[in-house]
Amino acid sequence: MLAKSKAGHDKDSIYVILREESEYVYLVDGKTRSIARPKKKNRKHVQIIKKNAVENSGRTWEDAEIRRTLKAFEKSLRGNENLI
């Protein structure tokens, strides 16, 4: 899933949710927040943007794949802004 940070110094940043716990989600962006160092964030400070944006199927992710996914999503957002 893709998520947008609603609060904190990273407000409006877009992340991939690596895993979820009861109160927290662990976010990665492949650059500053790699898979080795996910950001722990309270669920109420995150807005889900797109569910099933990333196919998981139980495999291990790499930071480069995360970066490509986020770049493609941001590019699609920029493409939609031109239509408005």
N, C-alpha and C positions, 0 to 999 in steps of 0.2 A: 504494500500500500504506500501511496505517497501522502505526505503530511506537511502542513505549513505550521511553523511556530507562531503562536499568537502572543507570546509574552517572553520577556527576557532580552538579553543583549543580541540574541539571534532572531529577533522578531522578523517575520515575513520571509525567513529562510525556508527553503524546500528541502525535505529529507525523505529518505526511504526508511520505513519502519523495519528494523532488523528483527526485533522480537518484542513481545508484549508480556507484561505481568499484570497483576491485579490493579495497581494504581499507576504504574509507570510504563512508558514505552522507551525503547532504545533506538535512537536515530543515527543514521549514517548518511554522509554525502560523498564519500570516496576521496575527499581532499583533506579538509581540516578534521573531519570526523570519519576516521577509517573504520573498517570492520573490527580491527584490533582494539580501537578506542571509541566505542559508540557513546553517544550523549544520552544520559539518563534524564528523562523529562516527565513531569507530571502529565497525565492524560488530559487534564482540563486546560493545559496550556498549548494543546496541539489540536489542529483542525485537520480532519481527514479530507484530502482533496480528491483522491481517486483510488477506489478499491480495485484490487486485482490488476494493478498497473504493472506489477512485476510477477512473472511466473516463478514460483519457488520450487515446487515439486521435490523438496527434500535435498536439494543439492547445495554445495558450498558456493557462496558468492565471492567475487573479487571486486576490489575497489574500482578497477577500470570499468567493469560492467555497471556499477552503481553510477559512476560519472556519466557514462553514455546514456543511461536511462533518464537521468535528471536533465541532461543537455537536450535530449529529444523532447522531453515534456516542456521545457522552457521554450524551445523553438516552436512547438505547436501553439503555445500561449501567444507568442509574438505574432504568429501567423493569423490567429483569431482576432487580435487587436486591430489589424488592418481592415477587417471586415466590418467593424463597427463604425 
